[in-house]
């Protein structure tokens, strides 16, 4: 593991002068994620830990819920150090399970419940998970692949479980009859039975862990298109909770955050859940976000803290039903997951002022390899186009791409990071770990992000573009190589290339350019066949928005597919269409 040592950084960075009263350095605990929340519960037992569709639960009760899950895990046969997969949306049970897994000394592998069958199979097998927690809406896909995985036991939760009665009735009418239900037995349990089985367990469930111990596996894309398991420690997550809370510099215990970002995402789990719950705040859990219903969420819950992707704030601006609403309760709004245009930022700032919120939207930058946020616009200092300055104890260095040589101020290069949230490494992937965590001449191991940007003389960071070909669609990371691998495996396809194209709402969507094998005609029928093949093997957010057939794909001088040419063609096509409409 790359252990963070502050003392090896000799000079105080320039950006500290913009911290105001944010501490430059913090002392991070050498214990588990669970212990962090338990201490918050000891301090704020009567504060509400979460709110789920109006049902509020105190920290004291939340700790009891975690303990109930931990007891049942022990009865279920869970072992210390094993990886347990949680394939669930933002529900109280999912959050309690996450902390319970940590409490018993196991490792939580967090995956998207809408993942395609083959993706789920990959995640389960790479972690060698024997225990899986999932939801009823995902069961059909789980059932189809479980025999080809290491999983021995499954717990299935109904999403409606802790919903108010009136919502449960609506769920029964609209969804439950359409969902394939498991045949329960000793290996496949419903949530209530799972919890009931642990009631009589009377042994201690807590296993003491150090900060250096692995705690969580989250997922990102690899250079080959295969998802990478990102190993994160207790120390990583607790450092994120402390540094992000301090950097926000406006939140206090009892404040509420809308947990819109999902818990299988670094920002969702690291900021909307763990940062809030480690500091006595209240996480308003939302299993599914709807832009059309956003105004209702704001009105009902009155959140003090909003974090989301630019499309969320676009939805806020475009919602007429929020026009006359008083938003003075909003103390902090952060945009992350994609670049926030200067124009959109200005519109959002005006919107907040007109609605009584005396704030400016702040832009953050992060990546799963650093848990979540590693950079944030200071509370009272803004520079146009900047994503802010590094969080406490986090250091940025801009290097010439493909080297470890540091760039001059304002010179574009690759963003590298050193700090307490930097990952342990990739799961079962030493090659990519060595290519990402690189020791420089200063003796420090820096995380090479693959993102391009620059830093000015004062330490403000400016993001330029992704060096890697990642597409961000509605806040989700979409990896072209992964989609290409799936499309290329179709028997009619010779080769494909996937690029991101601008979209009015989703920011970007994936478009696939496909060359068919000789003798196969480019018909609408074959297009539909390829799309159906994609639906079986890709998550919904990964699906190509459009498939265009080509006789050949443009190539570079060395014979590689020139995806940048296709990107340029699409951009020019969109520009022409936009000009026609003017």
C-alpha positions in Angstrom: 0.0 0.0 0.0 1.1 3.6 -0.7 1.1 5.0 2.8 0.6 8.8 3.0 3.3 10.7 4.8 2.8 14.4 5.0 6.3 15.1 6.3 7.9 14.2 3.0 6.4 17.2 1.4 8.9 19.9 2.2 7.2 23.2 1.1 3.9 24.6 2.1 1.9 25.0 -1.1 0.7 28.3 -2.4 -3.0 27.4 -2.3 -3.1 27.3 1.5 -3.6 31.1 1.5 -7.1 30.5 0.0 -8.2 28.1 2.7 -9.5 30.8 5.0 -10.2 29.0 8.2 -9.9 25.5 6.7 -7.1 23.6 8.5 -4.1 22.9 6.4 -3.5 19.5 8.0 -5.6 16.9 9.7 -5.0 13.9 11.9 -6.6 10.8 10.5 -7.7 7.9 12.7 -6.1 4.4 12.5 -9.3 2.5 12.7 -12.2 1.3 10.6 -14.9 3.0 8.6 -17.5 1.5 11.0 -15.7 2.9 14.0 -15.7 6.4 12.5 -19.6 6.3 12.3 -19.9 4.6 15.7 -18.0 7.5 17.2 -20.3 10.0 15.5 -23.3 8.1 16.9 -21.8 8.3 20.4 -21.4 12.1 20.0 -24.8 12.7 18.3 -27.1 9.8 19.2 -30.3 11.8 18.8 -29.3 13.3 15.4 -31.0 11.8 12.4 -28.6 9.6 10.4 -30.8 9.1 7.4 -34.2 10.0 5.9 -35.9 7.5 3.6 -39.1 8.8 2.0 -39.9 10.7 5.2 -38.9 8.0 7.6 -36.1 9.4 9.8 -33.7 7.2 11.8 -31.5 8.4 14.6 -27.8 7.6 14.9 -28.5 5.4 17.9 -31.1 3.4 16.0 -28.8 3.3 12.9 -26.0 1.7 14.9 -28.5 -0.9 16.1 -29.5 -1.6 12.5 -25.9 -2.1 11.6 -25.4 -4.5 14.5 -28.5 -6.5 13.4 -27.0 -7.0 9.9 -23.6 -7.8 11.4 -25.1 -10.6 13.6 -27.0 -12.0 10.7 -23.8 -12.0 8.6 -22.0 -14.0 11.2 -24.8 -16.5 11.3 -24.7 -16.5 7.5 -21.1 -17.6 7.6 -19.4 -14.4 6.7 -15.6 -14.4 7.4 -13.0 -11.8 8.1 -11.2 -10.4 5.1 -13.6 -12.0 2.5 -15.1 -9.7 -0.1 -18.9 -9.4 0.1 -20.8 -7.9 -2.8 -23.5 -5.3 -2.3 -25.6 -4.9 -5.5 -28.2 -2.4 -4.2 -29.4 1.2 -4.7 -29.5 3.9 -2.0 -31.6 2.3 0.6 -31.2 2.1 4.4 -30.6 -1.6 4.2 -27.8 -1.1 1.7 -26.1 1.5 3.9 -26.4 -0.6 7.0 -25.0 -3.6 5.2 -22.0 -1.6 4.0 -21.1 -0.6 7.5 -21.9 -4.1 8.9 -19.6 -5.8 6.4 -16.9 -3.4 7.6 -17.7 -4.0 11.2 -17.1 -7.8 11.0 -13.7 -7.2 9.2 -14.9 -8.1 5.7 -14.5 -6.0 2.5 -17.5 -4.5 0.7 -17.6 -4.8 -3.1 -20.1 -2.2 -4.4 -21.7 -2.7 -7.8 -24.5 -1.2 -9.9 -27.8 -3.1 -9.5 -28.6 -2.3 -13.2 -25.4 -3.9 -14.4 -25.7 -6.3 -17.3 -25.5 -10.0 -16.5 -22.0 -10.5 -17.8 -20.8 -7.5 -15.8 -22.3 -8.8 -12.6 -20.6 -12.2 -13.3 -17.3 -10.5 -13.8 -17.5 -8.5 -10.6 -18.5 -11.5 -8.5 -15.8 -13.7 -9.8 -12.9 -11.1 -9.6 -13.7 -10.6 -5.9 -14.4 -14.3 -5.3 -17.6 -13.2 -3.5 -19.4 -16.0 -1.7 -22.1 -13.7 -0.3 -24.2 -11.3 -2.4 -26.8 -8.7 -1.3 -29.1 -7.6 -4.1 -32.6 -6.2 -4.8 -35.7 -7.8 -6.3 -35.5 -5.8 -9.5 -32.0 -7.3 -10.2 -32.9 -10.9 -9.3 -33.7 -12.1 -12.8 -30.2 -11.2 -14.0 -28.6 -12.6 -10.9 -30.4 -15.9 -11.3 -29.2 -16.3 -14.9 -25.5 -16.1 -14.0 -25.2 -17.2 -10.4 -24.3 -20.8 -11.3 -21.2 -19.4 -13.1 -19.9 -17.5 -10.1 -18.3 -18.1 -6.7 -21.5 -17.0 -4.9 -22.9 -19.5 -2.4 -25.5 -17.4 -0.5 -27.8 -14.5 -1.6 -29.9 -12.0 0.3 -32.7 -10.4 -1.7 -34.3 -7.1 -0.6 -37.5 -5.6 -1.8 -36.9 -1.9 -2.6 -40.3 -1.1 -1.1 -39.2 -2.5 2.3 -38.9 0.7 4.2 -41.1 2.9 2.0 -44.2 4.5 3.6 -47.4 2.4 3.2 -48.9 4.5 0.4 -45.7 4.1 -1.7 -45.6 0.3 -1.0 -49.1 0.1 -2.4 -48.0 2.0 -5.6 -45.0 -0.2 -5.9 -47.2 -3.3 -5.7 -49.4 -2.0 -8.5 -46.7 -0.8 -10.9 -43.7 -3.0 -10.4 -44.0 -6.0 -8.1 -46.1 -8.1 -10.4 -43.6 -7.6 -13.1 -40.6 -8.8 -11.0 -39.5 -12.4 -11.0 -39.4 -13.5 -7.4 -36.7 -15.9 -6.1 -37.5 -19.4 -4.7 -36.2 -19.0 -1.2 -34.2 -21.7 0.6 -31.3 -22.0 3.0 -29.0 -20.3 0.4 -31.3 -17.6 -0.9 -33.0 -15.5 1.8 -35.3 -12.6 1.7 -34.1 -9.6 3.8 -36.6 -10.2 6.7 -35.6 -13.8 7.1 -31.9 -12.9 7.0 -32.3 -10.4 9.8 -34.5 -12.7 11.9 -31.9 -15.5 11.7 -29.4 -13.2 13.5 -31.5 -12.1 16.4 -30.3 -14.7 18.8 -26.6 -14.3 18.0 -25.0 -13.1 21.2 -21.3 -12.9 20.4 -19.3 -9.8 19.7 -19.4 -9.0 16.0 -16.8 -6.2 15.9 -13.4 -7.0 14.5 -10.8 -4.3 15.1 -9.2 -3.1 11.8 -6.4 -0.6 11.1 -6.6 2.3 8.7 -4.3 0.4 6.3 -6.6 -2.6 5.9 -8.6 -2.9 2.7 -12.3 -1.9 3.2 -14.0 -1.3 -0.1 -13.8 -2.3 -3.8 -15.2 0.2 -6.3 -15.0 -0.1 -10.1 -13.6 1.9 -12.9 -12.6 1.2 -16.5 -9.3 -0.2 -17.7 -7.2 0.6 -20.7 -8.3 -2.7 -22.2 -11.9 -1.9 -21.6 -12.2 -4.4 -18.8 -13.5 -2.8 -15.5 -10.9 -2.5 -12.8 -11.5 -3.2 -9.1 -10.2 -0.2 -7.1 -9.0 -1.3 -3.6 -9.6 1.4 -1.0 -8.7 1.3 2.7 -10.3 2.4 5.9 -7.8 5.2 6.0 -8.7 6.3 2.4 -12.4 6.6 3.3 -12.0 8.2 6.7 -9.5 10.7 5.2 -12.1 11.6 2.5 -14.8 12.1 5.2 -12.6 14.4 7.2 -10.9 16.4 4.4 -14.1 16.9 2.3 -16.1 18.0 5.4 -13.4 20.6 6.3 -13.0 21.8 2.8 -16.7 22.5 2.4 -16.2 24.9 5.3 -19.9 25.6 5.8 -21.5 22.4 7.1 -22.2 21.3 10.7 -23.6 18.3 12.5 -27.4 17.9 11.7 -27.1 19.4 8.2 -28.9 17.4 5.5 -27.5 16.2 2.1 -29.5 14.9 -0.8 -27.8 11.5 -1.5 -28.5 11.6 -5.2 -25.2 10.0 -6.3 -25.4 6.2 -5.9 -23.6 4.3 -3.3 -21.7 2.2 -5.8 -20.1 5.5 -7.0 -17.2 7.1 -5.1 -19.0 10.4 -4.7 -22.2 8.8 -3.5 -20.5 6.4 -1.0 -17.6 8.6 0.0 -19.3 12.0 0.2 -23.1 11.7 0.3 -22.9 8.8 2.8 -19.6 8.4 4.7 -18.6 12.1 4.9 -22.0 13.0 6.2 -22.5 10.1 8.6 -19.0 10.5 10.0 -19.8 14.1 11.0 -23.2 13.8 12.5 -25.1 14.9 9.4 -28.3 13.5 7.8 -28.2 11.6 4.5 -31.5 11.8 2.6 -31.4 8.5 0.7 -32.8 8.4 -2.8 -32.8 4.9 -4.5 -33.6 6.6 -7.9 -33.3 10.2 -9.0 -35.9 11.8 -11.3 -35.2 15.3 -12.8 -38.9 15.8 -13.1 -39.4 15.3 -9.4 -36.4 17.3 -8.3 -38.5 20.3 -7.1 -40.5 18.0 -4.8 -37.3 16.7 -3.2 -36.1 20.2 -2.6 -39.4 21.4 -1.2 -39.9 18.3 1.0 -36.4 17.8 2.5 -34.9 21.3 2.4 -31.3 20.0 2.0 -28.5 22.2 3.2 -26.0 20.4 0.9 -26.5 19.5 -2.7 -24.0 17.6 -4.8 -24.6 16.5 -8.3 -23.5 16.4 -11.9 -24.1 19.5 -14.2 -27.3 17.9 -15.7 -28.9 18.0 -12.2 -28.4 21.7 -12.0 -29.7 22.1 -15.6 -32.8 20.3 -14.4 -33.0 22.8 -11.5 -32.9 25.7 -13.8 -35.4 24.3 -16.2 -38.0 23.4 -13.6 -40.7 26.0 -13.5 -42.3 24.6 -10.4 -39.3 25.7 -8.4 -39.6 29.3 -9.7 -40.9 31.0 -6.5 -39.4 28.6 -4.0 -37.3 29.9 -1.1 -33.9 28.2 -1.1 -32.2 30.1 1.7 -31.7 26.8 3.5 -29.1 25.7 0.9 -25.6 26.3 2.4 -23.5 24.5 -0.2 -23.9 23.3 -3.8 -21.2 21.4 -5.5 -20.9 20.2 -9.1 -18.8 17.2 -10.0 -18.5 14.2 -12.4 -18.0 16.4 -15.4 -16.9 19.9 -16.4 -19.2 22.8 -15.4 -19.3 25.4 -18.2 -18.7 29.0 -17.2 -22.1 29.9 -18.8 -24.0 27.3 -16.8 -22.2 28.3 -13.5 -23.2 31.9 -14.0 -26.8 30.9 -14.6 -26.8 28.7 -11.5 -25.3 31.4 -9.3 -28.0 33.9 -10.4 -30.7 31.3 -9.8 -29.5 30.7 -6.2 -29.3 34.4 -5.5 -32.8 35.0 -6.9 -34.1 32.3 -4.6 -32.6 33.4 -1.4 -29.5 31.2 -1.2 -26.4 33.3 -0.5 -24.0 30.9 -2.2 -22.1 30.3 -5.4 -22.0 26.8 -6.9 -18.6 25.3 -6.2 -16.9 22.9 -8.6 -15.1 19.8 -7.4 -12.9 17.3 -9.1 -12.2 13.7 -8.2 -11.8 10.1 -9.3 -12.6 6.7 -7.8 -8.9 6.0 -7.4 -8.9 8.9 -4.8 -12.3 7.8 -3.3 -14.1 10.8 -4.6 -13.3 14.6 -4.2 -9.6 15.6 -4.2 -10.1 19.2 -5.3 -12.7 21.9 -4.6 -13.4 25.5 -5.2 -12.7 27.4 -1.9 -15.7 28.9 -0.2 -14.9 32.5 -0.8 -12.4 32.4 -3.7 -13.4 31.6 -7.3 -11.3 31.8 -10.5 -13.1 31.5 -13.8 -12.6 28.1 -15.4 -10.9 26.6 -12.3 -12.0 23.4 -10.5 -10.5 24.8 -7.3 -7.6 23.9 -5.1 -6.5 20.5 -3.5 -8.2 19.4 -0.3 -6.2 19.4 3.0 -3.2 17.1 2.8 -3.7 16.5 -0.9 -1.1 17.6 -3.3 -1.2 18.1 -7.1 1.6 18.0 -9.6 1.2 18.5 -13.3 3.7 16.5 -15.4 4.5 16.2 -19.1 2.3 13.3 -20.4 4.1 10.0 -20.4 6.8 11.3 -18.0 7.4 12.3 -14.4 8.8 15.7 -15.3 6.9 18.5 -13.7 5.4 21.2 -15.9 5.7 24.9 -15.3 2.7 26.9 -14.0 0.0 27.3 -16.6 1.5 24.5 -18.8 -0.9 21.8 -19.7 0.1 18.3 -18.7 -1.2 15.2 -16.8 -2.7 15.7 -13.4 -1.0 13.6 -10.7 -2.0 13.4 -7.1 -0.5 12.5 -3.7 -2.6 12.3 -0.6 -4.4 10.2 2.1 -7.2 9.2 -0.2 -5.1 7.7 -2.9 -6.0 4.0 -3.5 -4.1 0.9 -2.4 -4.1 -0.3 -6.0 -6.1 -2.3 -8.5 -7.5 -5.7 -7.7 -5.5 -8.5 -9.3 -4.0 -6.1 -11.8 -0.4 -5.3 -10.9 0.3 -4.1 -14.5 -2.2 -1.2 -14.4 -1.3 -0.5 -10.7 2.3 0.1 -11.7 1.3 2.2 -14.6 -0.9 4.4 -12.4 0.9 4.6 -9.1 4.4 5.8 -10.1 7.4 6.8 -7.9 8.9 10.1 -9.0 12.4 11.4 -8.4 11.2 13.1 -5.3 10.7 9.6 -3.8 6.9 10.0 -3.6 4.4 7.6 -5.3 2.0 9.8 -7.3 -1.3 8.7 -8.8 -1.4 9.4 -12.5 -5.0 10.3 -13.3 -4.9 10.2 -17.1 -6.5 13.6 -17.1 -5.0 16.7 -18.6 -5.0 20.1 -17.0 -2.8 22.8 -15.6 -2.1 24.7 -12.3 -1.6 28.4 -12.1 1.0 30.2 -9.9 -1.4 30.2 -6.9 -2.3 26.5 -7.1 -5.7 26.8 -8.7 -6.3 23.7 -10.9 -7.8 23.9 -14.4 -9.2 20.7 -16.0 -8.8 20.5 -19.8 -9.9 17.1 -21.0 -9.7 13.3 -20.4 -6.5 11.8 -21.6 -8.3 8.5 -21.6 -11.4 8.0 -23.8 -13.9 8.0 -21.0 -17.4 9.3 -21.7 -19.5 10.8 -18.9 -23.2 10.4 -19.5 -25.6 11.8 -16.9 -22.8 11.5 -14.3 -22.0 7.8 -15.1 -18.5 6.9 -16.4 -18.8 5.1 -19.7 -15.8 3.4 -21.2 -15.7 3.1 -25.1 -13.3 0.2 -25.0 -15.8 -1.8 -23.0 -18.7 -1.2 -25.4 -16.4 -1.9 -28.4 -15.4 -5.2 -26.8 -19.1 -6.2 -26.6 -20.1 -5.0 -30.1 -17.0 -6.7 -31.6 -18.0 -10.0 -30.1 -21.2 -10.0 -32.1 -20.8 -12.6 -34.9 -21.8 -10.1 -37.7 -19.3 -7.4 -36.6 -15.8 -6.9 -38.0 -14.8 -3.9 -36.0 -16.3 -1.0 -34.1 -15.4 2.3 -32.6 -17.3 4.2 -29.9 -17.1 7.9 -29.3 -18.8 10.4 -27.1 -21.1 12.9 -28.7 -22.8 15.9 -27.1 -26.3 15.5 -25.8 -28.8 18.2 -24.8 -29.6 16.6 -21.4 -27.2 13.7 -20.8 -24.1 15.8 -21.5 -22.6 13.0 -23.6 -23.9 9.8 -25.1 -22.0 6.9 -26.8 -22.3 6.5 -30.5 -21.0 3.3 -32.2 -19.5 3.2 -35.7 -19.7 -0.4 -36.9 -18.0 -2.2 -39.9 -19.8 -5.5 -40.7 -18.1 -8.6 -41.9 -18.0 -9.4 -45.6 -21.3 -10.6 -47.0 -23.5 -9.1 -44.3 -25.8 -6.3 -45.4 -26.2 -3.2 -43.3 -30.0 -3.4 -42.7 -32.2 -2.1 -40.0 -32.7 -5.7 -38.9 -29.0 -6.2 -38.2 -28.9 -2.8 -36.4 -31.7 -4.0 -34.1 -30.0 -7.3 -33.6 -26.7 -5.6 -32.5 -28.6 -3.3 -30.2 -30.4 -6.2 -28.5 -27.1 -7.9 -28.1 -25.8 -4.8 -26.4 -28.8 -4.7 -24.0 -28.0 -8.2 -22.9 -24.3 -7.4 -22.1 -24.2 -3.7 -21.1 -25.8 -1.6 -18.4 -28.6 0.7 -19.6 -26.4 3.8 -19.2 -23.7 2.2 -21.3 -25.9 1.5 -24.3 -25.0 3.2 -27.6 -27.4 6.0 -28.4 -26.9 5.4 -32.1 -25.3 2.8 -34.4 -23.9 4.0 -37.7 -22.6 1.5 -40.2 -19.4 2.3 -42.1 -17.6 0.4 -44.9 -14.3 1.3 -43.1 -13.0 3.3 -40.1 -10.4 6.0 -40.3 -6.9 5.0 -39.3 -3.8 6.6 -38.0 -0.4 6.2 -39.7 0.4 3.2 -37.5 -2.9 1.5 -38.3 -4.9 2.3 -35.2 -8.5 3.4 -35.5 -8.5 7.3 -35.4 -11.4 7.8 -33.0 -10.6 11.6 -32.8 -11.5 11.9 -36.5 -14.9 10.4 -35.8 -15.3 12.7 -32.8 -14.5 15.7 -35.0 -16.9 14.6 -37.7 -19.7 14.3 -35.1 -18.9 17.7 -33.6 -19.0 19.4 -37.0 -22.3 17.6 -37.9 -23.9 18.9 -34.7 -22.6 22.4 -35.2 -24.2 22.4 -38.7 -27.5 21.2 -37.3 -27.4 23.9 -34.6 -26.7 26.6 -37.1 -29.7 25.5 -39.2 -32.0 26.0 -36.2 -30.8 29.5 -35.6 
